[in-house]
Amino acid sequence: MSARDGSAEWGQKWGQTWGQRGKAAATIAAGLKFQSIGHSFDDKQVLRDISFSIEPGEVVSLLGQSGSGKTTLLRIAAGIERQTSGSVLINNRDVASGSVFVPPEKRSVGLMFQDYALFPHLSILKNVMFGLTDLPGHASEVEARAALRRVGLEEKADSFPHMLSGGQQQRVALARAFAPRPSILLMDEPFSGLDNRLRDRVRDETLSVLREIGATCMIVTHDPEEALRMSDRIVLLKDGRIVQFARPEELYFNPVNYWAARFFSDLNEVEGTVIDGKVRSPIGVFEQSGFAEGQPIRVCVREQGVILHEAIKDGYVSALAARVKRRMFLGEVDLYEVSIKGVEYPFMVRSRTGKSFAPGENIGVSFRKKDMLMFAKED
């Protein structure tokens, strides 16, 4: 079942964490399109020829390292920043170009910031009502209370932000962002201030609410796991350019280049060479098309793609001889440092086999095909 179809299941799963909450009222989702966006600060170019479209009701993450241009692109979509070149369209209507600029309040866009930006002197109810200025007082209070009920915080309406936990403040910020029923919701690192255990719960329930309201959503994040977990598609950015725009599975299993692969996984690497149409390396010979004869290749294996065996037994005739250097217990997995015969550098291995191997023990290793990636070395 897709995340889009599973909102009820998510709501049941995390209902106890958030308490009883109502269903979010639907919005009319809008498409969002960027055409050849470029932007500079003080002659430093931070975005270069950014073009992609987000479908109505789709959740898309902007993923990249600090300085890659994620937040700048979000601010351009919101109308807080005006791009140097290119255009932004909402439902195929030009809202920002050389001759047109629609202000933020006219774009039907909701914003949720990294620090939540709650007003400390206002009650939780008043914070949520802040974005409902187009409604008369009683109607705005009704909508604000309904929004708080959707995130399980109606009983906190009269509290103030400092009286709430970080997770509760995040939920108030979410309620305030979707209370006006925006067509597009923009979220800038919305979960970065939460501890790891709380973060998983809150973002899963946030995703449930996003699916319920049906708004188009663009989320800025630097966390690959978060992007994979929440997104219909991901825009991977580097130095102001799009490296790859694809579904999470496509990005993970078919990264467009070595940098993209490293962004999503820790990799073990050896050097290989194409000889007679095959990639030959210290860990084996592999069929791989698309490379030229004699071309140097990076042969990469994800840490979880290395399989450990008892010293070349159990019918694993292709296993390579290896020895355990270190074992580190990480709870759900064991992390091993393993020396493989004929390989210059040790491999790191994440193993869930349930069997432990001791430092100094001779073992065999083999590799899962789906966790092997190969790139031309000049990448």
N, C-alpha and C positions, 0 to 999 in steps of 0.2 A: 504494500500500500504506500502510495506517495505521501509526502508531507502535506501536499495540497488536499488530499482526500482524508487525511488522518487527524483533523483538528479535534474531533470528538474524542478520539482515543487519547490525544495529548492532554485534553482537558480533564479526562478522568484520571490520567496518570499523575498529574500534578495538582489536582484539585485540593488535596489535603494540605499541600504546602501553601497554597495561596488562599485557602479557605473557600467558602461558597462564593461563587461569582456568577454573574449573569452572562448572557450571550451578547457579544458585541454587535451593534447595528452595522449593517453593511454600508459601504460607500460605493460611489461610482468610480471605479479604477480608471486611471488614465495611462496612456502610453507616454514614455519619455525617450527622447531621441537627441543624441549629440552628433553634430556634423562638423568634422574638421576643427575641433576646439583646440585653440592654442592660447597660452597665457604666460605672461612674464611679470616678474617683480624686479624693478630696478635693473632692467636689461638682462636679468637672469631668467631664462625660459624654464618654466616648471611643468608645463603641459605642451605636448607636441602632437598635433594631428590626431586628436582623440575622436573616434567615430564608433558608435554602437547604439543599439536600441534596446529598450526594456519594454516588454509587452505588458498590457494592462493586467494587474493582479500578480505580477511576477515579483519574486524576491531575488534581488541581485546584490552580491557583495563586491565592493571595491577592495581588493586585497593587494598589499604591498608593504615594503619596508617604510620606515619614516623618511619623509622627503620625496616619496614617489609621486606625489600629487593627488592623493586620495581625497583629503579634506578640501583642497582647493576646488576639485571637480564637484564635490558635494555643494560647496558654497555657491558655485556658479549655477548649479541646478536650482538652488533655492532662491537665487536672485540677490544674495548678500554680496557677491563678487560679480563683476562684469568681465567676461573673457576678453582677451586681446583680439582674437579672431575666431571665426566659425559661428555656429548658431546652435541654440537649444530650442527644441520643439516639444510641446505638450499636446498630445492628441493631434499631432500634425499641424498645430498652430504655432507660429513663430513667437516665442516669448523673449528671446534674446539674440540679437544679431547686430550687424553694423547700424541698421536704421531703426531697430525696434528694441525696447526694453520694458518688459512688464514687471512692476515692482513685486516683491515677495508676497505681500498680502493679497495680490490679485491672481496668484498662481494656483491656489487650492493645494498648497504644499504644507505638510506638517514637519516640524523640526524637533529632533531630540538630540541634545548635546552630550558630550562625554561627561561633563560635571553636573548634568541634570538641570542646572540653572534654575533651581527652585528659589522663590523669594522667601527669605527667612522670616520676614515680618508678617507674612500672610499664612493663614491656615491652609491645610491641605485642600479643603474645598475651594477656597479662594484662588489657590494656585491653579487648579484645574479650570476654574471659571475664567481665568485671565484671558484665554484664547477664544472666548465665546462672546465677544463684545457686540456682535451683530444681533444677539438675542436679548430680549428684555430680561430683567433681573430674575424673575421666577423661572422662566424657561431655561435660562442659562444654569441656574442651580439644579434643576431637574436633570439636564444633560450631564452636568458635572458629577452629580451623585450616581447617575447611571454608569458613567465611565469608571468611577471608583469601584462600583459594584463589579464591573467586568474584570477588574484586576484584584478583586477580593479585599478591598481596603475601605469599604463604605463606613465601617465603624471608626476609621481614623480621620473622618472628615474634619473634625474640630481640632485635631492635633496640629503641631507645627513641625516643619522639616527636621529640626534638631532632635525631635522626640522619636524619630523613625530610624530603623536600621538602613544600611546601604541598599539592601535589596528592596526594602519598602520604598525608599526614595526613588529608586529606578522605576518601580511600578507606577508611582505618582507621575513621574516625567512621561512615561508611556501613555498613561491616561490623559494627561494634558495634551499630548501630541495628537492623539486620535479623536479626542472629544469633538472637535469641529468637523469631523468626518472628511479629512482631506483626501483628494484623489491620489496623491503621492505622499509617502512618508519617508523622510530622510533621517538616518540615524548615524551619528558620528561616534564610533567606539563606545556603544551604549553599555557594554558589560565590563569594561576594562577596570572599573573601580571595585569590582566584587572579588571575593576570594574564590579559589578554584571550585570548591564544592558547591557554593551557592550559585556560582556563575552558570553551571550546567543546568541547574533547576530553573533559574530565572529565564535564561534564553530559550529553553524549551517551551515554557509557558508563554513567553513573548511571541514565539513563532506561532503558537496556537491562536493567540489573539490576532496576529497579523492575518492568518488564514481566515479567521472569522470575519474581520472587517473588510477583507478583500482588496485593500488598498495596494497599489503598486509601491514597492519598498526598495530603497537603495541603502545598504549598510556599509559603512566604512569600518574596516578592521585590519589589523596586522597579524591576526591569529589564523593560520591555515586551517586548523581543526574547526574553529568557529565558522569559517566560510564554508567548508565542506558540509558542516552539520545543518546550516540554516538556509542555504541558497538553492534556487533553481538553476542559476548560472553564476559564474564568477568572472569578474574582470581582473586579471592579474597585471599589475602595473610595475614598471621599473623605470626610474629616471624620467618620469613624465610621459612614457609611451606604453601602449598596450602590448604586452608580451603574448597573451593568449586570452581569449574570451570563449568560454565553453562551459558545459555542464560539469559538475564536480567529478563524476567518474571519468570523463574524458581528460580533464586536467591531471588527474592523479595517475591514470594508467597510460595515457598517451601525451605526456608533456611535450611541448613543441621544441624545447631545447634543454640543455644541461642545467642552465640556471633555474628554469621552471621546475625541473625535477628535484633539484636541491632545496627549493623553497618548501616543498611538501614532504620531503623525506630525508632522513639521514642515510647516506649512501656509503657503501664500501666500494672502492674503485681499484681496478687494475688496468694496465695498458694492453691493448690488443692491436692487431694489424689484419687487414683484409688480404688473404692469400687464397688464390683459386676460388674466389667468390664467397669465402667463409671467414668469419672473424675468429682468429686464433689468439688465445690468451693463456696466461698461467693457470686459469681455472677451467679451461675447456675450449672446445671448438664449437662455434654456434652459427647456425644459418641466419643470415641477416641481409636483406636486400637494401638497396638505396645507397650503398657506399662504393667508392671506386677502388680498383685493385691497388694494393699497397698503401691505402689510406690508414693513418693512425686513428685508433678508436678508443674511447673511454668505455670500458665495460663496467657497469654499475649494478650493485645488488643491494636492495633495501635490507636493513638490519633484520626485519622479521621474515625476509625471504631466504635466509640461510637456515638449513635444516641440519640439526646435529644428530648423529647416530653413534651407536656403540661401534668402535673401531672396525668400520667397513664390514658390518654384519647385516643380517636380516634382508639379504637380497639386494641391497643398495650397491650394485656393482659399479655405479658411476661415482660413488662417493670418493672425495679426496681425503688423503691422510692429513690429519691436523692434531693439534695439541691445545688443551685449555691452559690459558695463562692466568685468567682471573674470572671469578664469578661474583656478581653483585646481585643480591636479592632486592627486587623492587616491588614486591607484593604480588601483583597479578602476573608478572613476568620475571624471568631471570635475565640479566644482562651479562653476556660473556664476552671476554676478549680472547680470540682464538688465533693461533698461528697456523697457517695452511702451508703445507709443503710446497716450495717453489714460489711462494708469494712474499714479496719484500716486506710489506706492512701487515700488521694484524688486522683481522676483521672483527667488527663489533656485531654481536648477535643478540636479538631479543627472542627468547624461547619460551613457549607455553607448554612444552611437552609433558610437564609433570615429573620428568626424570631429571635429577640433578647430576651434573658432571663436576668432578673435583679438579682444582688447579693441578696441573701436571699430568692429567689423564690423557691418554691417546684416544682420539675419536676419529670419526669420519664426518665429512660435511658434503651436502649437496644443495641445490638451489631450486627454488620455485620459479618457473618460467615467467609467471605474471609479475614477479618482483624483480625482474632483470630488465635493465634499460641500457641502450647503447647510443652513443653520440659521437659524431666526428670530433676529434680532439681539439680542433681549432675553435670549437664553441666555447 
